């Protein structure tokens, strides 16, 4: 007999029920590990495409669109970094102005 305590209450299992639950968990865990291993190894395969074929593919209209999209993405990333720095600078200046106004209000009140 197997006893399990939880917030929901006390559960009593026979040995066969406990063995079935244990075997299910063991099989599920082993299956999960096997699946994770297969997915990991599947992502490690090398491309059989030659350098010449990649070059030819890059010169097709779709390849040229891909190059242009990459260039746009790189420029957008750079612009986003600049905008982020400017926004952080503006936020710092606004905070400093807020603190200065608070100091002025405090000195006028005294």
ABEGO torsion letter per residue (X at the ends): XBBBBBAAEBBBBBAAAAAAAAAAAAAAAAAAAAAAAAAAAAAABBBABBAAAAAAAAABAAAAAAAAAAAAAAAAAAAAAAAAAAAAAAAAAAAAAAAAAAAAAAAAAX
